[in-house]
Amino acid sequence: MSMGCGANYAEVIEGTTILKMFPKLYQAFLDTLTNANLTFDEFARQCAWDEKSGSEEANKAFDELKSAFDKKTGLELCINYHDNEAQGDIYDEVNGGYFSVDGMYQLTPAGKKMRKKVERKFFVTFS
């Protein structure tokens, strides 16, 4: 099996921004992590691998936060994990657990006409 690099990206939102938007729900989520003896990174890693963590209380608290975010913004709040030492590079802009937002962009009317003819392709370069 060959090995190679793949390009990834995420529309990242900081926890401090979510805290300002939803102070009670975000703090409740953090409190459930503490009560479950989980760090944010551990929770994010479990969710990235299994879609849910081993803590039902933390899962529920995140689902409530996610639902409120999704309802208020019309976008989808996600939780992800990336280990730049095991899977990436020292230049990666994310490392560990992070929040991302899906649904940020949509095609313009002109882009919709060309969507079957144009394909997004990813690549990496090394310098």
Backbone as a chain_set.jsonl record, in Angstrom:
{"seq": "MSMGCGANYAEVIEGTTILKMFPKLYQAFLDTLTNANLTFDEFARQCAWDEKSGSEEANKAFDELKSAFDKKTGLELCINYHDNEAQGDIYDEVNGGYFSVDGMYQLTPAGKKMRKKVERKFFVTFS", "coords": {"N": [[0.843, -1.168, 0.0], [0.604, 2.163, -0.869], [1.788, 5.311, 0.395], [0.848, 8.669, 1.11], [0.167, 12.205, 0.97], [-2.681, 14.092, 1.909], [-4.862, 16.784, 1.274], [-6.605, 18.841, 3.563], [-9.188, 20.825, 5.052], [-10.768, 23.113, 7.304], [-13.484, 25.019, 8.5], [-12.967, 26.812, 11.051], [-14.15, 27.547, 14.308], [-13.645, 29.339, 17.225], [-13.685, 28.272, 20.639], [-14.07, 30.338, 22.464], [-15.596, 32.136, 21.028], [-17.953, 30.694, 20.703], [-18.641, 30.507, 23.375], [-19.297, 33.196, 23.921], [-21.565, 33.417, 22.352], [-23.319, 31.46, 23.348], [-23.397, 31.312, 26.357], [-24.366, 29.868, 28.692], [-24.998, 27.257, 27.738], [-22.561, 26.481, 26.622], [-20.864, 26.56, 28.862], [-22.134, 24.599, 30.389], [-21.609, 22.369, 28.823], [-18.77, 22.264, 29.06], [-18.642, 21.793, 31.812], [-19.785, 19.242, 31.977], [-17.813, 17.776, 30.721], [-15.736, 18.024, 32.572], [-16.938, 16.737, 34.781], [-17.128, 14.189, 33.731], [-14.566, 13.497, 33.674], [-13.032, 14.109, 31.429], [-10.947, 15.648, 28.992], [-11.25, 18.404, 26.687], [-9.918, 17.749, 24.307], [-9.796, 14.914, 24.506], [-12.535, 14.262, 24.437], [-13.187, 15.27, 21.872], [-11.537, 13.644, 20.266], [-12.613, 11.087, 20.766], [-15.177, 11.488, 19.693], [-14.52, 11.967, 17.03], [-13.571, 9.502, 16.239], [-15.595, 7.662, 16.936], [-18.046, 8.901, 16.58], [-19.528, 9.56, 18.822], [-18.837, 10.267, 22.269], [-17.7, 8.343, 25.143], [-19.163, 9.269, 27.242], [-22.36, 9.772, 28.124], [-23.613, 12.026, 29.225], [-21.918, 14.139, 28.473], [-22.133, 13.891, 25.703], [-24.843, 14.516, 25.389], [-24.878, 17.173, 26.343], [-23.221, 18.395, 24.423], [-24.779, 17.923, 22.141], [-27.01, 19.514, 22.733], [-25.851, 22.074, 22.738], [-24.924, 22.132, 20.09], [-27.368, 21.936, 18.706], [-28.623, 24.355, 19.444], [-26.795, 26.179, 18.336], [-26.949, 25.484, 15.61], [-29.637, 26.078, 15.106], [-29.741, 28.842, 15.647], [-27.883, 29.942, 13.829], [-28.21, 28.717, 11.345], [-26.298, 27.113, 10.364], [-24.044, 24.272, 10.665], [-22.694, 23.086, 13.612], [-19.763, 21.402, 14.359], [-17.639, 18.924, 15.868], [-14.262, 18.127, 15.958], [-11.129, 16.343, 15.512], [-7.626, 16.516, 15.282], [-4.424, 15.221, 14.956], [-1.454, 16.561, 14.69], [1.089, 15.488, 14.835], [0.882, 12.701, 14.471], [-0.703, 12.463, 12.171], [-0.318, 14.605, 10.515], [1.385, 17.636, 9.984], [3.931, 19.882, 11.154], [3.23, 22.417, 10.398], [0.499, 22.569, 10.336], [-2.582, 24.175, 10.961], [-4.425, 23.48, 12.827], [-4.552, 21.53, 15.764], [-5.189, 18.875, 17.808], [-8.328, 18.883, 19.584], [-11.067, 20.575, 18.01], [-13.581, 22.985, 17.08], [-15.659, 23.064, 14.245], [-17.418, 24.56, 11.478], [-19.966, 23.681, 9.38], [-21.457, 24.274, 6.156], [-20.947, 26.846, 5.362], [-20.564, 27.975, 2.85], [-21.963, 28.475, -0.422], [-22.725, 27.723, -3.82], [-22.518, 30.244, -6.357], [-25.004, 31.636, -8.611], [-23.853, 31.494, -11.199], [-21.828, 29.631, -10.704], [-23.354, 27.369, -10.107], [-24.305, 26.674, -12.624], [-22.037, 25.665, -13.793], [-21.233, 23.537, -12.216], [-21.134, 20.772, -12.794], [-19.095, 20.589, -14.517], [-16.796, 21.573, -13.433], [-14.358, 20.682, -11.107], [-13.401, 20.439, -7.756], [-10.149, 20.084, -6.651], [-7.586, 18.789, -4.599], [-4.319, 19.434, -3.272], [-0.98, 19.031, -2.035], [2.046, 20.701, -1.179], [5.552, 20.582, -0.727], [8.151, 22.346, 0.798]], "CA": [[0.0, 0.0, 0.0], [1.404, 3.37, -0.93], [1.452, 6.364, 1.346], [0.934, 10.001, 0.537], [-0.453, 13.282, 1.735], [-3.963, 14.579, 1.426], [-5.18, 18.126, 1.766], [-7.824, 18.987, 4.343], [-9.417, 22.166, 5.574], [-11.918, 23.241, 8.183], [-13.934, 26.365, 8.865], [-12.814, 26.678, 12.502], [-14.695, 28.568, 15.202], [-13.015, 29.2, 18.533], [-14.57, 28.063, 21.781], [-14.385, 31.63, 23.069], [-16.697, 32.714, 20.245], [-19.157, 29.937, 21.061], [-18.956, 30.918, 24.744], [-19.982, 34.491, 23.852], [-22.869, 33.223, 21.719], [-24.149, 30.564, 24.156], [-22.614, 31.155, 27.583], [-24.854, 28.819, 29.599], [-24.871, 25.94, 27.109], [-21.141, 26.147, 26.474], [-20.337, 26.24, 30.19], [-22.707, 23.301, 30.771], [-20.827, 21.374, 28.084], [-17.466, 22.156, 29.723], [-18.848, 21.178, 33.131], [-19.988, 17.788, 31.815], [-16.502, 17.186, 30.44], [-15.039, 17.94, 33.86], [-17.593, 15.693, 35.573], [-16.842, 12.894, 33.102], [-13.104, 13.329, 33.721], [-12.561, 14.187, 30.048], [-10.515, 16.934, 28.455], [-11.887, 18.704, 25.403], [-9.234, 16.951, 23.281], [-10.228, 13.516, 24.616], [-13.906, 14.2, 23.932], [-13.153, 15.464, 20.416], [-10.935, 12.45, 19.659], [-13.61, 10.017, 20.822], [-16.239, 11.805, 18.728], [-13.976, 11.822, 15.671], [-13.419, 8.079, 15.932], [-16.815, 6.88, 17.166], [-19.159, 9.82, 16.422], [-19.962, 9.955, 20.168], [-17.87, 9.908, 23.306], [-18.191, 7.35, 26.08], [-19.957, 9.937, 28.269], [-23.69, 10.168, 27.633], [-23.894, 13.39, 29.672], [-21.165, 15.058, 27.611], [-22.762, 13.824, 24.376], [-26.103, 15.255, 25.458], [-24.563, 18.6, 26.471], [-22.759, 18.88, 23.128], [-25.928, 17.916, 21.231], [-27.822, 20.698, 23.044], [-25.096, 23.224, 22.242], [-24.955, 22.034, 18.628], [-28.729, 22.235, 18.257], [-28.845, 25.798, 19.603], [-25.956, 26.849, 17.342], [-27.517, 25.216, 14.29], [-30.908, 26.81, 15.002], [-29.492, 30.286, 15.621], [-27.06, 30.386, 12.702], [-28.517, 28.042, 10.082], [-25.095, 26.37, 10.008], [-23.886, 23.084, 11.487], [-21.527, 23.041, 14.488], [-19.167, 20.069, 14.41], [-16.46, 18.795, 16.702], [-13.3, 17.31, 15.223], [-9.835, 16.149, 16.156], [-6.503, 16.296, 14.373], [-3.127, 15.069, 15.629], [-0.494, 16.936, 13.653], [2.287, 14.646, 14.896], [0.596, 11.363, 13.941], [-1.396, 12.478, 10.885], [-0.143, 15.832, 9.752], [2.653, 18.323, 9.83], [4.109, 20.948, 12.135], [2.651, 23.656, 9.878], [-0.96, 22.504, 10.397], [-3.165, 25.258, 11.755], [-5.204, 22.876, 13.904], [-3.923, 20.399, 16.43], [-6.044, 18.509, 18.926], [-9.759, 19.073, 19.36], [-11.493, 21.887, 17.525], [-14.927, 23.127, 16.541], [-15.742, 23.575, 12.885], [-18.766, 24.925, 11.051], [-20.303, 23.246, 8.026], [-22.52, 25.016, 5.495], [-20.565, 28.25, 5.257], [-20.501, 28.474, 1.476], [-22.809, 27.884, -1.445], [-22.37, 28.16, -5.17], [-23.203, 31.376, -6.966], [-25.807, 31.175, -9.754], [-22.947, 31.117, -12.293], [-21.17, 28.405, -10.289], [-24.317, 26.264, -10.227], [-24.371, 26.273, -14.036], [-20.798, 24.98, -14.159], [-20.825, 22.583, -11.18], [-20.857, 19.43, -13.328], [-17.937, 20.692, -15.399], [-15.653, 22.013, -12.642], [-14.15, 19.79, -9.968], [-12.411, 20.89, -6.774], [-9.09, 19.104, -6.425], [-6.703, 19.184, -3.518], [-2.93, 19.023, -3.403], [-0.049, 19.572, -1.035], [3.388, 20.929, -1.679], [6.579, 20.589, 0.287], [9.238, 23.263, 0.442]], "C": [[0.895, 1.24, 0.0], [0.928, 4.386, 0.101], [1.582, 7.704, 0.658], [0.262, 11.008, 1.433], [-1.784, 13.649, 1.11], [-4.242, 15.937, 2.031], [-6.503, 18.108, 2.507], [-7.979, 20.454, 4.716], [-10.638, 22.129, 6.475], [-12.22, 24.716, 8.395], [-14.013, 26.359, 10.389], [-13.447, 27.863, 13.232], [-14.119, 28.306, 16.592], [-14.059, 29.005, 19.626], [-14.97, 29.362, 22.445], [-15.525, 32.335, 22.331], [-18.004, 32.017, 20.581], [-19.597, 30.318, 22.472], [-19.716, 32.246, 24.752], [-21.392, 34.342, 23.286], [-23.846, 32.459, 22.619], [-23.478, 30.303, 25.506], [-23.078, 30.003, 28.484], [-24.658, 27.432, 29.006], [-23.412, 25.523, 26.96], [-20.532, 25.783, 27.82], [-20.878, 24.902, 30.68], [-21.957, 22.169, 30.076], [-19.467, 21.175, 28.749], [-17.579, 21.476, 31.085], [-19.06, 19.667, 33.005], [-18.681, 17.096, 31.459], [-15.717, 16.999, 31.731], [-15.614, 16.812, 34.705], [-17.314, 14.296, 35.029], [-15.348, 12.592, 33.107], [-12.496, 13.28, 32.323], [-12.024, 15.581, 29.767], [-11.28, 17.171, 27.156], [-11.257, 17.863, 24.293], [-9.674, 15.485, 23.317], [-11.64, 13.341, 24.075], [-13.923, 14.302, 22.407], [-12.589, 14.237, 19.707], [-11.925, 11.292, 19.649], [-14.722, 10.25, 19.803], [-15.768, 11.621, 17.296], [-13.88, 10.357, 15.282], [-14.739, 7.325, 15.976], [-18.105, 7.66, 16.976], [-19.746, 10.286, 17.747], [-18.862, 9.582, 21.144], [-18.471, 8.824, 24.186], [-19.057, 7.951, 27.177], [-21.289, 10.402, 27.685], [-24.029, 11.606, 28.014], [-23.174, 14.413, 28.792], [-21.743, 15.066, 26.198], [-24.04, 14.655, 24.347], [-25.842, 16.761, 25.526], [-24.058, 19.163, 25.145], [-23.916, 18.936, 22.132], [-26.829, 19.126, 21.466], [-27.15, 21.974, 22.542], [-25.151, 23.276, 20.72], [-26.323, 22.429, 18.088], [-29.019, 23.73, 18.351], [-28.049, 26.585, 18.57], [-26.574, 26.712, 15.953], [-28.794, 26.033, 14.07], [-30.672, 28.307, 14.857], [-28.804, 30.735, 14.337], [-27.489, 29.828, 11.351], [-27.332, 27.256, 9.549], [-24.949, 25.19, 10.964], [-22.578, 23.143, 12.282], [-21.042, 21.603, 14.595], [-17.994, 20.089, 15.377], [-15.542, 17.797, 16.02], [-12.001, 17.204, 15.998], [-8.78, 15.907, 15.088], [-5.222, 16.242, 15.189], [-2.052, 15.367, 14.602], [0.779, 16.102, 13.709], [2.042, 13.289, 14.241], [0.045, 11.396, 12.519], [-1.031, 13.654, 10.003], [1.276, 16.34, 9.727], [2.737, 19.451, 10.859], [3.504, 22.276, 11.674], [1.13, 23.66, 9.895], [-1.485, 23.594, 11.329], [-4.125, 24.757, 12.826], [-4.407, 21.714, 14.471], [-4.736, 20.101, 17.679], [-7.499, 18.717, 18.566], [-10.064, 20.474, 18.871], [-12.937, 21.83, 17.066], [-14.819, 23.606, 15.102], [-17.206, 23.815, 12.551], [-18.945, 24.48, 9.605], [-21.441, 24.102, 7.476], [-22.217, 26.483, 5.298], [-20.704, 28.813, 3.839], [-21.506, 27.769, 0.577], [-22.411, 28.452, -2.805], [-23.159, 29.394, -5.588], [-24.086, 30.84, -8.097], [-24.923, 30.75, -10.94], [-22.236, 29.802, -11.961], [-22.08, 27.199, -10.411], [-24.406, 25.764, -11.666], [-23.163, 25.438, -14.445], [-20.429, 23.828, -13.228], [-20.542, 21.183, -11.69], [-19.622, 19.416, -14.225], [-16.658, 21.05, -14.645], [-15.56, 21.122, -11.406], [-13.09, 20.381, -9.039], [-11.42, 19.767, -6.553], [-8.144, 19.661, -5.378], [-5.288, 18.714, -3.795], [-2.116, 19.62, -2.279], [1.282, 19.803, -1.709], [4.343, 20.926, -0.486], [7.672, 21.56, -0.137], [10.365, 23.146, 1.425]], "O": [[1.834, 1.336, 0.79], [-0.194, 4.312, 0.603], [2.358, 7.845, -0.288], [-0.162, 10.68, 2.541], [-1.967, 13.519, -0.1], [-3.889, 16.198, 3.181], [-7.43, 17.411, 2.096], [-7.016, 21.221, 4.694], [-11.445, 21.203, 6.401], [-11.316, 25.548, 8.46], [-15.025, 25.943, 10.954], [-13.3, 29.016, 12.829], [-14.115, 27.17, 17.066], [-15.176, 29.516, 19.536], [-16.091, 29.485, 22.939], [-16.323, 33.045, 22.944], [-19.041, 32.664, 20.728], [-20.793, 30.439, 22.737], [-20.675, 32.405, 25.508], [-22.306, 35.058, 23.693], [-25.038, 32.761, 22.655], [-23.036, 29.184, 25.767], [-22.249, 29.244, 28.984], [-24.198, 26.524, 29.698], [-23.07, 24.356, 27.149], [-19.774, 24.818, 27.922], [-20.151, 24.146, 31.325], [-21.701, 21.127, 30.68], [-19.052, 20.039, 28.977], [-16.718, 20.682, 31.464], [-18.57, 18.9, 33.834], [-18.462, 15.95, 31.851], [-15.111, 15.951, 31.957], [-14.867, 16.02, 35.28], [-17.27, 13.329, 35.789], [-14.917, 11.555, 32.603], [-11.568, 12.514, 32.062], [-12.572, 16.575, 30.243], [-11.88, 16.251, 26.599], [-11.964, 17.327, 23.439], [-9.899, 14.881, 22.268], [-11.917, 12.391, 23.342], [-14.591, 13.517, 21.734], [-13.103, 13.832, 18.665], [-12.062, 10.596, 18.644], [-15.157, 9.316, 19.129], [-16.532, 11.17, 16.442], [-14.086, 10.007, 14.12], [-14.981, 6.447, 15.148], [-19.18, 7.104, 17.199], [-20.406, 11.324, 17.785], [-18.056, 8.69, 20.879], [-19.623, 8.432, 23.996], [-19.633, 7.209, 27.972], [-21.333, 11.312, 26.858], [-24.653, 12.327, 27.236], [-23.754, 15.431, 28.413], [-21.833, 16.119, 25.567], [-24.286, 15.403, 23.401], [-26.509, 17.538, 24.842], [-24.417, 20.28, 24.772], [-24.023, 19.89, 21.362], [-27.355, 19.703, 20.513], [-27.811, 22.85, 21.984], [-25.395, 24.33, 20.133], [-26.415, 23.178, 17.115], [-29.6, 24.307, 17.431], [-28.558, 27.545, 17.991], [-26.706, 27.69, 15.217], [-29.007, 26.603, 13.0], [-31.32, 28.967, 14.045], [-29.116, 31.805, 13.813], [-27.164, 30.408, 10.315], [-27.356, 26.785, 8.412], [-25.658, 25.118, 11.968], [-21.495, 23.237, 11.706], [-21.822, 20.697, 14.887], [-17.429, 21.144, 15.666], [-15.988, 16.747, 15.558], [-11.8, 17.883, 17.004], [-9.011, 15.185, 14.118], [-4.968, 17.117, 16.017], [-1.762, 14.536, 13.74], [1.49, 16.018, 12.707], [2.909, 12.782, 13.529], [0.286, 10.475, 11.74], [-1.414, 13.681, 8.833], [2.23, 15.6, 9.487], [1.716, 19.912, 11.368], [3.291, 23.169, 12.494], [0.519, 24.656, 9.506], [-0.883, 23.886, 12.362], [-4.59, 25.543, 13.652], [-3.691, 21.014, 13.755], [-4.946, 20.981, 18.513], [-7.865, 18.728, 17.391], [-9.41, 21.44, 19.264], [-13.451, 20.77, 16.709], [-13.985, 24.453, 14.781], [-18.108, 23.342, 13.242], [-18.173, 24.858, 8.724], [-22.282, 24.593, 8.229], [-23.128, 27.285, 5.088], [-20.938, 30.009, 3.667], [-21.85, 26.608, 0.798], [-21.832, 29.534, -2.899], [-24.321, 29.561, -5.217], [-23.923, 29.688, -8.501], [-25.217, 29.758, -11.606], [-22.062, 28.954, -12.836], [-21.626, 26.116, -10.78], [-24.563, 24.566, -11.9], [-23.258, 24.6, -15.341], [-19.394, 23.194, -13.436], [-19.766, 20.461, -11.064], [-19.162, 18.353, -14.642], [-15.559, 20.853, -15.162], [-16.562, 20.847, -10.746], [-12.013, 20.774, -9.486], [-11.81, 18.627, -6.297], [-7.936, 20.871, -5.294], [-5.083, 17.71, -4.476], [-2.521, 20.599, -1.651], [1.6, 19.159, -2.708], [3.947, 21.241, 0.635], [8.068, 21.588, -1.302], [11.374, 23.839, 1.293]]}, "num_chains": 1, "name": "protein.A"}
